[in-house]
Amino acid sequence: MKALILVGGFGTRLRPLTLSVPKPLVEFANKPMILHQIEALKAIGVSEVVLAINYQPEVMMTFLKEFETKVGIKITCSQETEPLGTAGPLALARDKLIDDSGEPFFVLNSDVISEYPFKKMIEFHKSHGGEASIMVTKVDEPSKYGVVVMEESTGKVQKFVEKPKLFVGNKINAGIYLLNPSVLDRIELRPTSIEKEVFPNIAAENKLFAMVLPGFWMDIGQPRDYITGLRLYLDSLRKNSSSKLARGSNVVGNVLVDETAKIGEGCLIGPDVAIGPGCVVESGVRLSRCTVMRGVRIKKHACISGSIIGWHSTVGQWARVENMTILGEDVHVSDEIYSNGGVVLPHKEIKSSILKPEIVM
């Protein structure tokens, strides 16, 4: 089986982290985002993953060559010279996706994190005999999204309603598809949308089916959702493989700590924290609802909550960092500084407090 991951563009919503690496390579729970997907695909027998990409393909491929051997899966790139939307990349990668087997292939949005129930999706796809299957997920505020209206009993998709004013349902497209090769005959090589152009046509012929995603789902393409996604992911880890989570008197709730990180005396860590490789957390530090990326040093008695600390940054003694502060790579926060929602570009030194959410250039 094959899979296409829609990597797309510049990852502007996750800046300043994406100023250092392409978005799919930004770590989420101590692993590059895209690797969560590739490992889950490999686990159900996918042998080749095609990345549809229009930004920094060299960086991506250098990095992924290393994972090809580690994970044992073929990874290739399909590079757009102009942005082709969400359907155009399928037409561009047509020759890579089609083979003699006639098997369906997966298509994923690279920002989506979930338990990836691919096996169940294959069974569902075979059972309904349609041309395409999409995953949907239930949300509390459907008016912010495109809603999928479907028959509850069969999963047959009736229509799509974009940002409905009146309630038509609470299931939205989760960005995970399983498509028969014949779907490629419906897509022209031009900028085009799979959600707005291709799927409605398949639904009109009664050949599109939706499966409700079991477990959690999050699009982690922006900081607030990234932090929420981490909480949901760690919850799921607690249920499915809790041995990976940290334990100890200094840990509260779900915490993921790389084995090479060092944590000092008298810290309180959690809930919902990920600490990456080579980090040093000095004594008396308080961390909650945050991600601390590779090579970060957090000095004594600092307090960090609801924030993302980029690679190789330093947070000074008694500093307080909170409210969706995002430090890019190699940012140095001086002692006793307060950051309230500061978004700091890479290689900066912060010597005065950031009292309200702002971008520090």
Solvent accessible surface area in square Angstrom, and as a share of the most:
residue,aa,sasa,rsa
1,M,43,0.19
2,K,34,0.14
3,A,0,0.00
4,L,0,0.00
5,I,0,0.00
6,L,19,0.09
7,V,12,0.07
8,G,23,0.23
9,G,33,0.32
10,F,116,0.48
11,G,10,0.09
12,T,75,0.44
13,R,118,0.43
14,L,0,0.00
15,R,111,0.41
16,P,1,0.00
17,L,0,0.00
18,T,3,0.02
19,L,83,0.41
20,S,36,0.24
21,V,36,0.21
22,P,3,0.02
23,K,22,0.09
24,P,3,0.02
25,L,12,0.06
26,V,0,0.00
27,E,23,0.10
28,F,0,0.00
29,A,5,0.04
30,N,43,0.22
31,K,58,0.25
32,P,16,0.10
33,M,4,0.02
34,I,0,0.00
35,L,6,0.03
36,H,13,0.06
37,Q,1,0.00
38,I,0,0.00
39,E,64,0.29
40,A,24,0.19
41,L,0,0.00
42,K,83,0.35
43,A,84,0.65
44,I,44,0.22
45,G,51,0.49
46,V,2,0.01
47,S,69,0.44
48,E,20,0.09
49,V,0,0.00
50,V,0,0.00
51,L,0,0.00
52,A,1,0.01
53,I,1,0.00
54,N,36,0.19
55,Y,48,0.18
56,Q,62,0.27
57,P,17,0.11
58,E,120,0.54
59,V,60,0.35
60,M,0,0.00
61,M,34,0.15
62,T,102,0.60
63,F,50,0.21
64,L,0,0.00
65,K,104,0.44
66,E,92,0.41
67,F,20,0.08
68,E,37,0.16
69,T,118,0.68
70,K,143,0.61
71,V,24,0.14
72,G,43,0.42
73,I,10,0.05
74,K,110,0.46
75,I,0,0.00
76,T,29,0.17
77,C,29,0.17
78,S,8,0.05
79,Q,98,0.44
80,E,8,0.03
81,T,144,0.83
82,E,90,0.40
83,P,96,0.60
84,L,9,0.04
85,G,47,0.45
86,T,41,0.24
87,A,0,0.00
88,G,0,0.00
89,P,2,0.01
90,L,0,0.00
91,A,17,0.13
92,L,66,0.33
93,A,2,0.01
94,R,87,0.32
95,D,129,0.67
96,K,72,0.31
97,L,7,0.04
98,I,63,0.32
99,D,67,0.35
100,D,153,0.79
101,S,69,0.45
102,G,50,0.48
103,E,81,0.37
104,P,27,0.17
105,F,2,0.01
106,F,0,0.00
107,V,0,0.00
108,L,1,0.00
109,N,42,0.21
110,S,6,0.04
111,D,16,0.08
112,V,5,0.03
113,I,3,0.01
114,S,6,0.04
115,E,75,0.34
116,Y,20,0.08
117,P,19,0.12
118,F,1,0.00
119,K,129,0.55
120,K,110,0.46
121,M,0,0.00
122,I,29,0.15
123,E,104,0.47
124,F,40,0.17
125,H,11,0.05
126,K,153,0.65
127,S,91,0.58
128,H,39,0.17
129,G,65,0.63
130,G,10,0.10
131,E,16,0.07
132,A,0,0.00
133,S,0,0.00
134,I,0,0.00
135,M,0,0.00
136,V,0,0.00
137,T,10,0.06
138,K,120,0.51
139,V,24,0.14
140,D,145,0.75
141,E,102,0.46
142,P,18,0.11
143,S,64,0.41
144,K,119,0.50
145,Y,72,0.28
146,G,23,0.22
147,V,0,0.00
148,V,4,0.02
149,V,27,0.15
150,M,23,0.10
151,E,59,0.27
152,E,126,0.57
153,S,108,0.70
154,T,69,0.40
155,G,3,0.03
156,K,53,0.23
157,V,1,0.00
158,Q,96,0.43
159,K,109,0.46
160,F,51,0.21
161,V,36,0.21
162,E,101,0.45
163,K,113,0.48
164,P,11,0.07
165,K,194,0.82
166,L,149,0.74
167,F,154,0.64
168,V,57,0.33
169,G,17,0.17
170,N,47,0.24
171,K,19,0.08
172,I,4,0.02
173,N,32,0.16
174,A,1,0.01
175,G,2,0.02
176,I,1,0.00
177,Y,0,0.00
178,L,0,0.00
179,L,0,0.00
180,N,41,0.21
181,P,29,0.18
182,S,52,0.33
183,V,0,0.00
184,L,2,0.01
185,D,102,0.53
186,R,74,0.27
187,I,15,0.08
188,E,107,0.48
189,L,109,0.54
190,R,99,0.36
191,P,71,0.45
192,T,9,0.05
193,S,25,0.16
194,I,0,0.00
195,E,45,0.20
196,K,135,0.57
197,E,66,0.30
198,V,6,0.03
199,F,0,0.00
200,P,45,0.28
201,N,87,0.45
202,I,0,0.00
203,A,6,0.05
204,A,85,0.66
205,E,87,0.39
206,N,88,0.45
207,K,85,0.36
208,L,0,0.00
209,F,19,0.08
210,A,1,0.01
211,M,24,0.11
212,V,54,0.31
213,L,10,0.05
214,P,49,0.31
215,G,55,0.53
216,F,26,0.11
217,W,35,0.12
218,M,35,0.16
219,D,46,0.24
220,I,2,0.01
221,G,0,0.00
222,Q,72,0.32
223,P,23,0.15
224,R,152,0.56
225,D,33,0.17
226,Y,0,0.00
227,I,14,0.07
228,T,41,0.24
229,G,0,0.00
230,L,1,0.00
231,R,102,0.37
232,L,39,0.20
233,Y,36,0.14
234,L,0,0.00
235,D,53,0.27
236,S,12,0.08
237,L,18,0.09
238,R,105,0.38
239,K,161,0.68
240,N,106,0.54
241,S,36,0.23
242,S,39,0.25
243,S,87,0.56
244,K,130,0.55
245,L,7,0.03
246,A,25,0.20
247,R,176,0.64
248,G,47,0.45
249,S,125,0.81
250,N,47,0.24
251,V,31,0.18
252,V,62,0.36
253,G,42,0.40
254,N,14,0.07
255,V,0,0.00
256,L,21,0.11
257,V,43,0.25
258,D,35,0.18
259,E,167,0.75
260,T,78,0.45
261,A,16,0.13
262,K,141,0.60
263,I,57,0.29
264,G,28,0.27
265,E,145,0.65
266,G,71,0.68
267,C,6,0.03
268,L,74,0.37
269,I,1,0.01
270,G,0,0.00
271,P,52,0.32
272,D,14,0.07
273,V,0,0.00
274,A,0,0.00
275,I,0,0.00
276,G,2,0.02
277,P,48,0.30
278,G,41,0.40
279,C,1,0.01
280,V,41,0.23
281,V,2,0.01
282,E,33,0.15
283,S,35,0.23
284,G,23,0.22
285,V,1,0.01
286,R,78,0.28
287,L,0,0.00
288,S,12,0.08
289,R,112,0.41
290,C,0,0.00
291,T,3,0.02
292,V,0,0.00
293,M,4,0.02
294,R,98,0.36
295,G,25,0.24
296,V,2,0.01
297,R,100,0.37
298,I,0,0.00
299,K,64,0.27
300,K,92,0.39
301,H,75,0.33
302,A,0,0.00
303,C,31,0.18
304,I,0,0.00
305,S,23,0.15
306,G,4,0.03
307,S,0,0.00
308,I,1,0.00
309,I,0,0.00
310,G,0,0.00
311,W,5,0.02
312,H,89,0.40
313,S,1,0.01
314,T,23,0.13
315,V,0,0.00
316,G,2,0.02
317,Q,69,0.31
318,W,154,0.54
319,A,1,0.01
320,R,121,0.44
321,V,0,0.00
322,E,33,0.15
323,N,72,0.37
324,M,29,0.13
325,T,0,0.00
326,I,5,0.03
327,L,1,0.00
328,G,0,0.00
329,E,48,0.21
330,D,44,0.23
331,V,0,0.00
332,H,69,0.31
333,V,6,0.03
334,S,36,0.23
335,D,73,0.38
336,E,131,0.59
337,I,14,0.07
338,Y,66,0.25
339,S,2,0.01
340,N,29,0.15
341,G,4,0.04
342,G,0,0.00
343,V,35,0.20
344,V,0,0.00
345,L,41,0.20
346,P,21,0.13
347,H,122,0.55
348,K,67,0.28
349,E,107,0.48
350,I,11,0.06
351,K,150,0.64
352,S,81,0.52
353,S,48,0.31
354,I,9,0.05
355,L,127,0.63
356,K,134,0.57
357,P,84,0.53
358,E,81,0.36
359,I,111,0.56
360,V,35,0.20
361,M,154,0.69
